[in-house]
Amino acid sequence: MSAVAHEKPITDSPSQADILLESFLSLHSPEGFRAELIEGEISVAPPPDGDHEDYIGLLIDQMSRLSKVRMQVAGTKGLRLVSGGLCPKNHVIPDATFAPMELRLFRGAPSWMEPDGVTMVAEVTSSKPDQDRIAKRHCYARAAIPLYLLIDREKSQVSLFSRPKRDEYTEVHLAAFGEPLALPAPFDFELDTKDFL
């Protein structure tokens, strides 16, 4: 009598998206570099230049002084955003993530948290400006983050995207550097962009 080996069919093999996500999550970036997974592409960026940080500092200063609702801000908070279609989940680190202080949203949050409760994300364009202008805009809208503020250094303008629907924002307000930009509730103040010049 002979024994016949029965092979089990492989049913739980990981998809390409799962493999990419696992590779991303195990990635060890060089010190100071920031890795993100955006619409199926791993992006590793060097530390930002001084002008980039100056814009973020100016924005945060005005938020802390003028916002009608007290805001908490995180400069390096990882957000896990669900992508559309067959794309893997997106793992993005906005330049600034704002949430009402009363929520204490960042306390106890994992390295990659869901965006629930985030009021606004902000980006300053760097080496890949179209990633901020297009890919990240779609990701933030798809995640239903109410406001996306883009400080576009190459275009010398600030864009405020609002009213997300599916993977796009349905409203956009623009201001050239030097002009004020009205921020809606819960902020309720005019962002002064003169210092961006």
Backbone as a chain_set.jsonl record, in Angstrom:
{"seq": "MSAVAHEKPITDSPSQADILLESFLSLHSPEGFRAELIEGEISVAPPPDGDHEDYIGLLIDQMSRLSKVRMQVAGTKGLRLVSGGLCPKNHVIPDATFAPMELRLFRGAPSWMEPDGVTMVAEVTSSKPDQDRIAKRHCYARAAIPLYLLIDREKSQVSLFSRPKRDEYTEVHLAAFGEPLALPAPFDFELDTKDFL", "coords": {"N": [[0.837, -1.157, 0.0], [0.571, 2.159, -0.837], [1.204, 5.514, 0.19], [-0.459, 8.493, -0.618], [0.409, 11.745, -1.129], [-1.371, 14.582, -0.31], [-1.686, 17.699, -1.631], [-2.335, 20.869, -0.346], [-4.272, 23.372, -1.823], [-2.988, 26.607, -2.475], [-4.443, 29.173, -0.989], [-4.361, 31.439, 0.48], [-2.455, 33.248, -0.465], [-0.456, 36.16, -0.517], [-1.472, 39.292, -1.959], [-0.201, 41.485, -4.559], [-0.493, 44.057, -3.642], [-0.585, 43.647, -0.879], [1.987, 42.671, -0.438], [3.522, 44.881, -1.217], [2.665, 46.744, 0.71], [3.536, 45.464, 3.068], [6.301, 45.466, 2.59], [6.749, 48.224, 2.564], [6.04, 48.93, 5.216], [8.068, 47.67, 6.611], [10.269, 49.01, 5.872], [13.335, 50.698, 6.352], [14.15, 53.837, 6.596], [16.769, 56.189, 5.812], [18.238, 58.148, 8.456], [16.322, 60.951, 9.326], [15.047, 61.056, 6.878], [11.916, 60.75, 5.122], [9.503, 58.367, 4.552], [6.819, 57.504, 2.409], [3.789, 55.943, 1.336], [2.087, 56.25, -1.449], [-0.657, 55.943, -3.382], [0.182, 53.398, -4.332], [2.911, 53.761, -4.776], [6.132, 53.947, -3.444], [7.639, 56.545, -1.78], [10.519, 58.273, -0.909], [11.703, 60.893, 0.906], [14.118, 63.502, 1.373], [15.223, 65.347, 4.347], [13.337, 68.366, 4.869], [14.005, 71.576, 3.312], [15.158, 74.767, 4.655], [13.415, 76.914, 3.921], [11.012, 75.612, 3.426], [10.363, 74.7, 6.043], [10.128, 77.178, 7.236], [7.771, 78.225, 6.079], [5.883, 76.387, 7.124], [6.213, 76.903, 9.843], [5.319, 79.597, 9.958], [2.63, 79.241, 9.28], [1.697, 77.592, 11.406], [2.138, 79.317, 13.553], [0.245, 81.369, 13.063], [-2.096, 79.858, 13.219], [-2.089, 79.077, 15.916], [-2.339, 81.534, 17.186], [-4.636, 82.792, 16.066], [-6.814, 81.117, 15.429], [-10.222, 80.348, 15.957], [-11.074, 78.065, 17.258], [-9.276, 76.171, 19.504], [-6.432, 74.528, 18.396], [-4.687, 71.447, 17.927], [-1.565, 70.474, 16.688], [0.274, 68.323, 14.556], [3.421, 67.578, 13.287], [4.667, 65.454, 12.075], [2.942, 63.268, 11.755], [1.858, 60.113, 10.957], [-0.571, 59.146, 8.617], [-3.043, 56.812, 7.794], [-4.549, 56.169, 4.89], [-7.299, 55.101, 3.057], [-7.087, 53.815, -0.153], [-8.325, 54.025, -3.547], [-10.014, 51.681, -5.751], [-7.89, 49.106, -6.917], [-5.597, 49.818, -5.654], [-3.099, 49.749, -3.047], [-3.374, 50.447, 0.493], [-2.827, 53.839, 1.432], [-0.108, 55.471, 2.963], [0.621, 58.265, 4.477], [2.456, 61.199, 5.362], [1.601, 64.141, 6.366], [2.763, 67.569, 6.087], [1.739, 69.16, 8.085], [-0.732, 68.396, 10.452], [-3.907, 69.051, 11.584], [-6.099, 69.143, 14.375], [-8.943, 69.554, 16.529], [-8.087, 70.681, 19.761], [-9.502, 69.739, 21.983], [-10.136, 67.109, 21.344], [-7.827, 65.629, 21.643], [-6.516, 64.018, 19.793], [-4.099, 62.877, 18.945], [-2.933, 61.655, 21.121], [-1.958, 58.577, 22.334], [-2.279, 57.47, 19.852], [-1.516, 55.205, 17.145], [1.554, 54.767, 15.18], [0.768, 54.966, 12.508], [-2.115, 56.358, 11.968], [-5.738, 56.379, 11.689], [-7.573, 58.862, 9.81], [-9.811, 59.961, 11.068], [-11.425, 62.601, 12.671], [-9.478, 64.464, 12.09], [-9.12, 67.8, 11.141], [-7.857, 69.445, 9.273], [-5.281, 69.131, 6.838], [-1.986, 70.115, 5.904], [0.273, 70.96, 3.328], [3.487, 71.78, 2.026], [4.924, 72.517, -1.011], [7.578, 70.56, -2.371], [10.289, 68.705, -3.572], [8.798, 67.064, -5.28], [6.372, 68.454, -6.527], [3.929, 67.9, -7.88], [2.974, 65.659, -6.638], [1.987, 66.646, -4.23], [0.113, 68.45, -5.266], [-1.656, 66.861, -6.774], [-1.794, 63.839, -6.357], [-1.745, 63.552, -3.468], [-3.794, 65.324, -2.838], [-6.043, 64.0, -3.911], [-5.963, 61.699, -2.296], [-6.396, 62.764, 0.3], [-8.942, 63.866, -0.044], [-10.424, 61.546, -0.631], [-10.232, 60.329, 1.83], [-11.94, 61.875, 3.234], [-11.083, 64.147, 4.63], [-11.781, 67.238, 5.906], [-10.545, 69.756, 5.134], [-7.896, 70.83, 3.008], [-4.88, 72.36, 2.866], [-2.697, 73.847, 0.694], [0.464, 75.017, 0.286], [2.007, 76.411, -2.218], [5.043, 76.688, -3.395], [6.336, 77.01, -5.889], [4.373, 78.105, -7.534], [3.783, 80.335, -6.121], [1.476, 80.612, -4.494], [-1.373, 80.009, -2.352], [-3.541, 77.355, -1.79], [-6.759, 76.424, -0.826], [-8.494, 73.607, -0.313], [-11.735, 72.273, -0.129], [-14.782, 70.658, 1.057], [-14.9, 67.673, 0.495], [-15.592, 65.075, -1.841], [-15.991, 61.848, -2.792], [-13.098, 61.185, -4.483], [-12.16, 63.8, -4.713], [-11.928, 67.314, -4.039], [-14.59, 69.579, -3.862], [-14.622, 72.305, -3.781], [-12.418, 75.054, -4.196], [-10.242, 77.531, -3.036], [-8.172, 80.184, -3.87], [-5.194, 82.041, -3.232], [-2.831, 84.418, -4.044], [0.576, 84.658, -2.997], [0.93, 87.035, -0.496], [-1.646, 87.94, -0.519], [-4.662, 87.771, 1.481], [-6.167, 84.749, 2.786], [-9.199, 83.368, 3.396], [-9.986, 81.273, 6.04], [-12.262, 78.773, 6.818], [-14.735, 77.855, 9.387], [-13.587, 75.39, 11.629], [-11.703, 77.327, 12.107], [-11.932, 80.102, 11.277], [-10.617, 82.619, 10.488], [-8.554, 85.024, 8.709], [-5.952, 83.931, 6.792], [-2.823, 85.291, 6.743], [-0.711, 85.86, 4.148], [1.442, 87.417, 3.547], [4.031, 87.187, 4.642], [4.948, 84.999, 3.296], [6.066, 85.814, 0.993]], "CA": [[0.0, 0.0, 0.0], [1.368, 3.381, -0.888], [0.507, 6.711, 0.664], [-0.486, 9.581, -1.598], [0.448, 13.049, -0.468], [-2.361, 15.528, -0.825], [-1.237, 19.079, -1.47], [-3.409, 21.834, -0.162], [-4.115, 24.509, -2.721], [-2.629, 27.855, -1.795], [-5.571, 30.098, -1.117], [-4.11, 32.665, 1.231], [-1.22, 33.903, -0.902], [-0.631, 37.616, -0.456], [-1.576, 40.016, -3.225], [0.901, 42.433, -4.784], [-0.736, 45.191, -2.756], [-0.177, 43.237, 0.468], [3.456, 42.574, -0.433], [4.028, 46.255, -1.243], [2.406, 47.341, 2.013], [4.441, 44.835, 4.03], [7.649, 45.983, 2.309], [6.779, 49.609, 3.009], [6.011, 48.996, 6.677], [9.335, 47.18, 7.162], [11.321, 49.849, 5.307], [14.121, 51.504, 7.28], [14.645, 55.012, 5.882], [17.923, 56.845, 6.445], [17.855, 59.099, 9.494], [15.829, 62.244, 8.861], [14.269, 60.909, 5.652], [10.518, 60.404, 5.359], [8.967, 57.453, 3.544], [5.369, 57.494, 2.295], [3.222, 55.056, 0.328], [1.014, 57.043, -2.038], [-1.248, 55.321, -4.556], [0.972, 52.274, -4.808], [4.305, 54.132, -5.031], [6.889, 54.31, -2.252], [8.393, 57.771, -1.978], [11.411, 58.59, 0.206], [12.107, 62.287, 0.738], [15.129, 63.978, 2.328], [14.701, 66.368, 5.26], [12.96, 69.576, 4.137], [14.919, 72.715, 3.399], [14.78, 75.793, 5.626], [12.25, 77.684, 3.478], [9.856, 74.739, 3.657], [10.056, 74.75, 7.466], [9.703, 78.547, 7.54], [6.346, 78.331, 5.72], [5.113, 75.619, 8.098], [6.262, 77.66, 11.099], [4.437, 80.762, 9.832], [1.258, 78.739, 9.313], [1.386, 77.135, 12.762], [2.082, 80.499, 14.406], [-1.054, 82.027, 12.886], [-3.136, 78.957, 13.741], [-2.112, 79.105, 17.382], [-2.748, 82.861, 17.657], [-5.858, 83.35, 15.51], [-7.912, 80.168, 15.245], [-11.314, 80.475, 16.941], [-11.052, 76.829, 18.032], [-7.898, 75.812, 19.842], [-6.026, 73.39, 17.578], [-3.467, 70.697, 18.177], [-0.914, 70.233, 15.403], [1.354, 67.335, 14.503], [4.227, 67.827, 12.1], [5.164, 64.218, 11.448], [1.988, 62.206, 12.099], [1.505, 59.222, 9.864], [-1.989, 58.88, 8.411], [-3.349, 55.666, 6.943], [-5.69, 56.579, 4.079], [-7.727, 54.055, 2.144], [-6.987, 54.188, -1.553], [-9.437, 53.538, -4.349], [-9.766, 50.594, -6.687], [-6.989, 48.03, -6.51], [-4.388, 50.366, -5.03], [-2.967, 49.443, -1.629], [-3.633, 51.577, 1.376], [-1.84, 54.902, 1.393], [0.484, 55.858, 4.233], [1.073, 59.614, 4.163], [2.854, 62.034, 6.496], [1.441, 65.551, 5.984], [3.67, 68.517, 6.734], [1.047, 69.557, 9.318], [-2.049, 67.796, 10.633], [-4.603, 69.828, 12.608], [-7.311, 68.586, 14.969], [-9.314, 70.332, 17.719], [-7.354, 70.31, 20.978], [-10.369, 68.999, 22.91], [-10.175, 65.696, 20.968], [-6.557, 64.97, 21.999], [-6.523, 62.981, 18.77], [-2.792, 62.243, 18.758], [-2.55, 60.912, 22.329], [-2.195, 57.146, 22.262], [-2.479, 57.025, 18.466], [-0.397, 54.432, 16.602], [2.396, 55.498, 14.223], [-0.074, 55.217, 11.324], [-3.474, 56.419, 12.496], [-6.848, 56.725, 10.797], [-7.736, 60.313, 9.801], [-11.048, 60.397, 11.717], [-11.239, 63.696, 13.611], [-8.556, 65.469, 11.541], [-9.852, 68.91, 10.538], [-7.143, 69.963, 8.106], [-3.878, 68.787, 6.61], [-1.295, 71.14, 5.118], [1.498, 70.56, 2.64], [4.291, 72.784, 1.332], [5.551, 71.813, -2.125], [9.017, 70.306, -2.288], [10.928, 68.172, -4.775], [7.782, 66.465, -6.152], [5.18, 69.276, -6.278], [2.688, 67.307, -8.393], [2.482, 64.703, -5.644], [1.168, 67.442, -3.32], [-0.989, 69.075, -6.006], [-2.609, 65.915, -7.364], [-1.964, 62.545, -5.672], [-2.129, 63.721, -2.066], [-5.115, 65.967, -2.816], [-7.042, 62.943, -4.097], [-5.939, 60.834, -1.11], [-7.026, 63.462, 1.415], [-10.379, 63.959, -0.338], [-10.969, 60.198, -0.494], [-10.299, 60.06, 3.268], [-12.936, 62.817, 3.764], [-10.494, 65.179, 5.488], [-12.56, 68.402, 5.471], [-9.775, 70.848, 4.519], [-6.504, 70.582, 2.607], [-4.214, 73.624, 2.564], [-1.47, 73.628, -0.066], [1.327, 76.184, 0.084], [2.716, 76.053, -3.449], [6.177, 77.621, -3.522], [6.643, 77.268, -7.3], [3.32, 78.965, -8.087], [3.625, 81.467, -5.204], [0.071, 80.732, -4.105], [-1.932, 79.11, -1.351], [-4.829, 76.794, -2.217], [-7.53, 75.758, 0.22], [-9.459, 72.669, -0.885], [-12.748, 71.924, 0.863], [-15.944, 69.864, 0.646], [-14.49, 66.461, -0.225], [-16.608, 64.147, -2.353], [-15.257, 60.742, -3.396], [-11.651, 61.422, -4.448], [-11.845, 65.17, -5.117], [-12.55, 68.401, -3.298], [-15.502, 70.258, -4.78], [-14.373, 73.75, -3.724], [-11.03, 75.476, -4.021], [-10.043, 78.968, -2.913], [-6.766, 80.479, -4.132], [-4.674, 83.367, -2.893], [-1.421, 84.617, -4.368], [1.357, 85.083, -1.831], [0.725, 88.458, -0.225], [-3.086, 88.156, -0.352], [-5.228, 86.954, 2.568], [-6.99, 83.602, 2.416], [-10.158, 83.097, 4.473], [-10.111, 79.896, 6.508], [-13.599, 78.616, 7.401], [-14.849, 77.211, 10.693], [-13.536, 75.963, 12.975], [-10.603, 78.296, 12.238], [-12.59, 81.419, 11.223], [-9.744, 83.793, 10.412], [-7.895, 85.193, 7.42], [-4.54, 83.581, 6.795], [-1.994, 86.344, 6.159], [0.361, 85.217, 3.394], [2.49, 88.4, 3.188], [5.34, 86.675, 5.041], [5.349, 83.941, 2.374], [6.789, 86.446, -0.128]], "C": [[0.893, 1.235, 0.0], [0.522, 4.559, -0.432], [0.608, 7.785, -0.401], [-0.525, 10.897, -0.825], [-0.585, 13.956, -1.128], [-1.842, 16.933, -0.564], [-2.446, 19.975, -1.312], [-3.211, 22.967, -1.155], [-3.794, 25.766, -1.904], [-3.751, 28.854, -2.038], [-5.31, 31.427, -0.43], [-2.814, 33.34, 0.804], [-1.457, 35.411, -0.942], [-0.701, 38.233, -1.852], [-0.365, 40.93, -3.378], [0.754, 43.629, -3.857], [-0.295, 44.866, -1.333], [1.341, 43.182, 0.587], [4.073, 43.962, -0.405], [3.844, 46.911, 0.121], [3.343, 46.768, 3.076], [5.872, 45.337, 3.839], [7.786, 47.412, 2.805], [6.876, 49.693, 4.53], [7.3, 48.495, 7.318], [10.533, 48.001, 6.667], [12.022, 50.651, 6.406], [14.746, 52.644, 6.486], [15.89, 55.553, 6.57], [17.438, 57.9, 7.443], [17.456, 60.441, 8.887], [14.999, 62.173, 7.589], [12.86, 60.456, 6.011], [10.025, 59.539, 4.215], [7.447, 57.48, 3.595], [4.979, 56.498, 1.214], [1.993, 55.758, -0.211], [0.583, 56.411, -3.352], [-0.329, 54.28, -5.182], [2.426, 52.58, -5.108], [4.971, 54.545, -3.728], [7.756, 55.514, -2.594], [9.224, 58.033, -0.727], [11.959, 59.987, -0.039], [13.158, 62.667, 1.782], [14.506, 64.981, 3.291], [14.387, 67.65, 4.483], [13.988, 70.688, 4.311], [14.36, 73.765, 4.359], [13.559, 76.595, 5.218], [10.96, 76.897, 3.705], [9.419, 74.834, 5.119], [9.61, 76.142, 7.904], [8.217, 78.712, 7.237], [5.48, 77.6, 6.746], [5.078, 76.359, 9.441], [5.345, 78.872, 11.084], [2.968, 80.345, 9.917], [0.862, 78.354, 10.737], [1.28, 78.313, 13.727], [0.72, 81.186, 14.283], [-2.199, 81.168, 13.428], [-3.231, 79.07, 15.259], [-2.593, 80.453, 17.921], [-4.167, 83.243, 17.263], [-7.043, 82.398, 15.376], [-8.953, 80.322, 16.35], [-11.418, 79.232, 17.824], [-9.594, 76.469, 18.274], [-7.54, 74.507, 19.136], [-4.755, 72.747, 18.108], [-2.876, 70.395, 16.801], [0.181, 69.184, 15.565], [2.099, 67.551, 13.201], [4.708, 66.572, 11.409], [4.242, 63.045, 11.753], [1.626, 61.393, 10.868], [0.007, 58.989, 9.802], [-2.14, 57.699, 7.458], [-4.643, 56.002, 6.204], [-6.04, 55.47, 3.104], [-7.686, 54.587, 0.722], [-8.196, 53.641, -2.296], [-9.031, 52.382, -5.232], [-8.866, 49.522, -6.121], [-5.722, 48.517, -5.835], [-4.315, 49.942, -3.565], [-3.294, 50.669, -0.789], [-2.49, 52.578, 1.275], [-1.382, 55.227, 2.805], [1.202, 57.179, 3.987], [1.431, 60.351, 5.453], [2.723, 63.49, 6.056], [2.479, 66.419, 6.689], [3.07, 69.03, 8.04], [-0.344, 68.94, 9.313], [-2.709, 68.499, 11.809], [-5.869, 69.114, 13.07], [-7.66, 69.435, 16.192], [-8.628, 69.782, 18.969], [-8.212, 69.438, 21.898], [-10.443, 67.507, 22.584], [-8.952, 64.922, 21.456], [-6.333, 63.772, 21.074], [-5.207, 62.208, 18.669], [-2.356, 61.407, 19.965], [-2.936, 59.443, 22.184], [-2.392, 56.603, 20.852], [-1.28, 56.194, 18.004], [0.424, 55.281, 15.62], [1.617, 55.884, 12.974], [-1.52, 55.188, 11.793], [-4.489, 56.713, 11.401], [-7.058, 58.241, 10.865], [-9.006, 60.832, 10.474], [-10.745, 61.464, 12.761], [-10.267, 64.758, 13.138], [-9.385, 66.541, 10.828], [-9.191, 69.393, 9.26], [-5.739, 69.359, 8.055], [-3.284, 69.89, 5.747], [-0.026, 70.544, 4.536], [2.161, 71.798, 2.051], [5.013, 72.03, 0.226], [7.053, 71.714, -1.932], [9.503, 69.767, -3.621], [9.953, 67.529, -5.759], [6.471, 67.222, -5.975], [3.882, 68.657, -6.777], [2.128, 66.251, -7.444], [1.581, 65.425, -4.646], [-0.065, 67.998, -4.028], [-2.062, 68.084, -6.438], [-2.817, 64.684, -6.484], [-2.427, 62.72, -4.229], [-3.5, 64.387, -1.948], [-6.22, 64.918, -2.953], [-7.116, 62.03, -2.873], [-6.666, 61.486, 0.059], [-8.531, 63.6, 1.2], [-11.047, 62.608, -0.13], [-11.125, 59.819, 0.976], [-11.288, 60.982, 3.982], [-12.353, 63.769, 4.806], [-11.094, 66.502, 5.024], [-11.783, 69.475, 4.717], [-8.358, 70.393, 4.186], [-5.92, 71.918, 2.172], [-2.884, 73.321, 1.894], [-0.748, 74.956, -0.241], [2.263, 75.815, -1.058], [3.817, 77.074, -3.708], [6.47, 77.98, -4.969], [5.635, 78.219, -7.936], [3.098, 80.226, -7.263], [2.157, 81.7, -4.856], [-0.294, 79.708, -3.044], [-3.291, 78.66, -1.866], [-5.485, 76.135, -1.012], [-8.611, 74.922, -0.467], [-10.441, 72.277, 0.21], [-13.887, 71.141, 0.217], [-15.552, 68.63, -0.176], [-15.685, 65.603, -0.638], [-15.88, 63.115, -3.196], [-13.763, 61.043, -3.348], [-11.264, 62.818, -4.929], [-12.516, 66.144, -4.158], [-13.395, 69.193, -4.273], [-15.366, 71.779, -4.747], [-12.882, 73.998, -3.552], [-10.996, 77.005, -3.976], [-8.546, 79.225, -3.02], [-6.422, 81.878, -3.662], [-3.201, 83.4, -3.288], [-0.697, 85.015, -3.094], [1.222, 86.593, -1.689], [-0.741, 88.79, -0.007], [-3.6, 87.304, 0.801], [-6.063, 85.807, 2.005], [-7.893, 83.279, 3.606], [-10.192, 81.609, 4.778], [-11.465, 79.764, 7.205], [-13.548, 78.039, 8.809], [-14.221, 75.826, 10.608], [-12.441, 77.01, 13.164], [-11.13, 79.728, 12.288], [-11.618, 82.595, 11.335], [-9.133, 83.863, 9.025], [-6.415, 84.892, 7.574], [-3.776, 84.685, 6.073], [-0.812, 85.687, 5.459], [1.469, 86.19, 2.999], [3.885, 87.884, 3.521], [5.82, 85.547, 4.149], [6.138, 84.488, 1.187], [8.288, 86.409, 0.086]], "O": [[1.857, 1.319, 0.762], [-0.692, 4.601, -0.634], [1.661, 7.959, -1.015], [-1.392, 11.115, 0.021], [-0.648, 14.069, -2.352], [-1.591, 17.312, 0.58], [-3.437, 19.861, -2.034], [-2.098, 23.469, -1.311], [-4.279, 25.941, -0.786], [-3.967, 29.311, -3.16], [-5.965, 32.426, -0.727], [-2.138, 33.946, 1.635], [-2.522, 35.875, -1.35], [-0.07, 37.754, -2.794], [0.402, 41.121, -2.434], [1.742, 44.156, -3.346], [0.298, 45.707, -0.656], [1.909, 43.6, 1.596], [5.028, 44.208, 0.332], [4.759, 47.557, 0.631], [3.884, 47.513, 3.893], [6.574, 45.602, 4.815], [8.804, 47.779, 3.392], [7.696, 50.438, 5.066], [7.599, 48.857, 8.456], [11.677, 47.706, 7.012], [11.368, 51.214, 7.285], [15.743, 52.453, 5.789], [16.05, 55.393, 7.78], [16.358, 58.469, 7.284], [18.165, 60.993, 8.045], [14.312, 63.137, 7.252], [12.635, 59.859, 7.063], [10.115, 59.925, 3.05], [6.852, 57.479, 4.672], [5.748, 56.242, 0.287], [0.975, 55.857, 0.474], [1.353, 56.349, -4.31], [-0.093, 54.278, -6.39], [3.123, 51.723, -5.653], [4.451, 55.384, -2.994], [8.506, 55.501, -3.569], [8.698, 58.019, 0.386], [12.6, 60.243, -1.059], [13.101, 62.217, 2.927], [13.377, 65.422, 3.076], [15.1, 67.985, 3.536], [14.727, 70.741, 5.295], [13.223, 73.655, 4.816], [12.737, 76.931, 6.07], [9.946, 77.455, 4.124], [8.236, 75.026, 5.401], [8.811, 76.279, 8.831], [7.48, 79.277, 8.045], [4.46, 78.129, 7.188], [4.035, 76.429, 10.09], [4.668, 79.154, 12.074], [2.161, 81.022, 10.555], [-0.2, 78.754, 11.215], [0.43, 78.311, 14.618], [0.113, 81.544, 15.292], [-3.149, 81.683, 14.019], [-4.326, 79.147, 15.816], [-3.191, 80.51, 18.996], [-4.848, 83.938, 18.017], [-8.176, 82.853, 15.221], [-8.612, 80.416, 17.529], [-11.801, 79.322, 18.99], [-8.782, 76.467, 17.348], [-8.248, 73.507, 19.26], [-3.876, 73.411, 18.659], [-3.609, 70.096, 15.859], [0.907, 69.157, 16.559], [1.489, 67.691, 12.141], [5.122, 66.631, 10.251], [4.719, 61.935, 11.986], [1.149, 61.929, 9.868], [-0.619, 58.672, 10.814], [-1.447, 57.609, 6.445], [-5.705, 56.107, 6.818], [-5.168, 54.957, 2.402], [-8.188, 55.674, 0.436], [-8.991, 52.885, -1.738], [-7.844, 52.132, -5.439], [-9.047, 49.079, -4.987], [-4.86, 47.712, -5.481], [-5.347, 49.791, -2.911], [-3.465, 51.774, -1.304], [-1.336, 52.206, 1.059], [-2.188, 55.252, 3.735], [2.264, 57.21, 3.365], [0.802, 60.157, 6.493], [3.64, 64.025, 5.434], [3.003, 66.057, 7.742], [3.798, 69.305, 8.994], [-1.042, 68.96, 8.3], [-2.148, 68.545, 12.904], [-6.612, 68.554, 12.265], [-6.761, 69.983, 16.83], [-8.598, 68.572, 19.196], [-7.704, 68.506, 22.521], [-10.779, 66.71, 23.46], [-9.021, 63.71, 21.661], [-6.005, 62.672, 21.518], [-5.204, 61.021, 18.345], [-1.494, 60.538, 19.832], [-4.098, 59.114, 21.942], [-2.644, 55.412, 20.674], [-0.151, 56.45, 18.424], [0.022, 56.392, 15.275], [1.776, 56.984, 12.445], [-2.088, 54.115, 11.993], [-4.15, 57.225, 10.334], [-6.748, 58.848, 11.89], [-9.254, 62.038, 10.453], [-9.905, 61.257, 13.636], [-10.221, 65.846, 13.711], [-10.248, 66.223, 10.009], [-9.868, 69.713, 8.283], [-5.107, 69.113, 9.082], [-3.987, 70.521, 4.958], [0.653, 69.735, 5.168], [1.488, 72.74, 1.633], [5.651, 71.011, 0.489], [7.706, 72.622, -1.418], [9.169, 70.307, -4.676], [10.247, 67.455, -6.952], [5.547, 66.708, -5.345], [2.833, 68.862, -6.166], [0.926, 65.985, -7.455], [0.54, 64.9, -4.253], [-1.157, 68.017, -3.46], [-3.245, 68.423, -6.467], [-3.898, 64.501, -5.925], [-3.405, 62.097, -3.815], [-4.279, 64.05, -1.056], [-7.204, 64.937, -2.213], [-8.204, 61.632, -2.459], [-7.464, 60.836, 0.734], [-9.309, 63.468, 2.144], [-12.114, 62.528, 0.479], [-12.039, 59.075, 1.334], [-11.458, 60.886, 5.197], [-13.039, 64.154, 5.752], [-10.936, 66.862, 3.858], [-12.301, 70.048, 3.758], [-7.712, 69.681, 4.955], [-6.405, 72.537, 1.225], [-2.042, 72.622, 2.459], [-1.277, 75.895, -0.836], [3.186, 75.017, -0.893], [3.557, 78.181, -4.178], [6.815, 79.125, -5.263], [5.996, 79.042, -8.777], [2.316, 81.093, -7.654], [1.659, 82.824, -4.914], [0.377, 78.692, -2.866], [-4.094, 79.474, -2.322], [-4.846, 75.385, -0.274], [-9.514, 75.453, -1.112], [-10.041, 71.984, 1.337], [-13.944, 70.985, -1.003], [-15.829, 68.55, -1.372], [-16.646, 65.434, 0.112], [-15.235, 63.451, -4.189], [-13.206, 61.148, -2.255], [-10.183, 63.01, -5.485], [-13.539, 65.834, -3.547], [-12.965, 69.454, -5.396], [-15.935, 72.468, -5.593], [-12.183, 73.257, -2.861], [-11.643, 77.678, -4.779], [-7.747, 78.572, -2.35], [-7.256, 82.782, -3.691], [-2.426, 82.521, -2.913], [-1.286, 85.638, -2.21], [1.384, 87.334, -2.659], [-1.06, 89.803, 0.616], [-3.051, 86.237, 1.078], [-6.592, 85.888, 0.896], [-7.409, 82.956, 4.691], [-10.401, 80.785, 3.887], [-11.781, 80.559, 8.09], [-12.477, 77.77, 9.353], [-14.334, 75.166, 9.576], [-12.267, 77.527, 14.268], [-10.822, 80.479, 13.213], [-11.788, 83.465, 12.189], [-9.18, 82.9, 8.26], [-5.717, 85.511, 8.377], [-4.058, 84.976, 4.911], [0.003, 85.028, 6.105], [2.342, 85.841, 2.205], [4.825, 88.118, 2.762], [6.987, 85.163, 4.227], [6.794, 83.737, 0.465], [9.044, 86.894, -0.756]]}, "num_chains": 1, "name": "protein.A"}
